[in-house]
Amino acid sequence: MAVDMKPVTFRTPSPKLDKIDALAEAQQRDRTFILNEAIDHYLAMQEYHIGLIQDGLRDAEAGNVVSHQNVGQALAAERASRKSKARR
């Protein structure tokens, strides 16, 4: 299935473009391939983060939260446990 490709133009610093071109050469690919791969990875990471945020918001709306004080107490207990183990 052919994908409708459209040209995009943007400005980037020369050192960054040099790195992109070096990577393309090392992979025996063209600049377009490298840039599309980078965009795909960026979009996937953003979609993943948005999903995590949405999950957190749903948990908060459902009341599934932990107070700041409880988190602090749990971290303090963990630190104390690690210090006592390190002394042994």
C-alpha positions as CSV (number, residue, x, y, z in Angstrom):
1,M,0.0,0.0,0.0
2,A,1.5,3.3,-1.1
3,V,1.6,6.1,1.4
4,D,0.9,9.6,0.3
5,M,4.2,11.5,0.9
6,K,4.3,15.2,1.2
7,P,7.4,17.4,1.3
8,V,8.2,19.4,4.5
9,T,10.8,22.1,4.9
10,F,12.3,23.3,8.1
11,R,15.4,24.9,9.4
12,T,17.9,23.1,11.6
13,P,21.5,23.9,12.7
14,S,24.2,22.7,10.4
15,P,25.9,20.5,13.1
16,K,22.6,18.6,13.6
17,L,22.2,18.1,9.9
18,D,25.8,16.8,9.7
19,K,24.9,14.2,12.3
20,I,21.8,13.2,10.4
21,D,23.8,12.8,7.2
22,A,26.5,10.8,9.0
23,L,23.9,8.5,10.4
24,A,22.3,8.1,7.1
25,E,25.6,7.2,5.5
26,A,26.5,4.7,8.2
27,Q,23.1,3.0,7.7
28,Q,23.3,3.3,3.9
29,R,20.0,5.2,4.0
30,D,19.0,8.6,2.8
31,R,18.3,11.7,5.0
32,T,14.5,11.3,4.5
33,F,14.6,7.8,5.9
34,I,16.5,8.9,9.0
35,L,14.2,11.9,9.6
36,N,11.1,9.8,9.2
37,E,12.4,7.2,11.6
38,A,13.2,10.0,14.1
39,I,9.7,11.5,13.7
40,D,8.1,8.0,14.2
41,H,10.0,7.5,17.4
42,Y,9.2,10.9,18.7
43,L,5.5,10.5,17.9
44,A,5.4,7.0,19.6
45,M,7.1,8.4,22.7
46,Q,4.6,11.3,22.9
47,E,1.7,9.0,22.4
48,Y,3.0,6.8,25.2
49,H,3.4,9.7,27.5
50,I,0.0,11.1,26.8
51,G,-1.4,7.6,27.5
52,L,0.3,7.6,30.9
53,I,-1.0,11.1,31.7
54,Q,-4.5,10.0,30.8
55,D,-4.2,6.9,33.0
56,G,-3.0,9.1,35.8
57,L,-5.9,11.5,35.4
58,R,-8.4,8.6,35.3
59,D,-6.8,7.3,38.5
60,A,-7.0,10.7,40.2
61,E,-10.7,11.1,39.1
62,A,-11.4,7.7,40.6
63,G,-9.7,8.7,43.9
64,N,-6.8,6.3,43.4
65,V,-4.2,8.7,44.8
66,V,-1.5,8.7,47.5
67,S,-1.0,11.8,49.6
68,H,2.3,13.6,49.5
69,Q,2.8,12.9,53.2
70,N,2.4,9.1,52.6
71,V,4.9,9.1,49.8
72,G,7.4,11.0,51.9
73,Q,6.9,8.5,54.8
74,A,7.4,5.6,52.4
75,L,10.6,7.1,51.0
76,A,12.0,7.8,54.4
77,A,11.3,4.2,55.5
78,E,13.0,2.9,52.3
79,R,16.1,5.1,52.9
80,A,16.3,4.0,56.5
81,S,16.0,0.3,55.4
82,R,18.8,0.8,52.9
83,K,21.1,2.5,55.4
84,S,20.6,-0.3,57.9
85,K,21.3,-3.0,55.3
86,A,24.5,-1.1,54.2
87,R,25.8,-1.1,57.8
88,R,25.6,-4.8,58.1
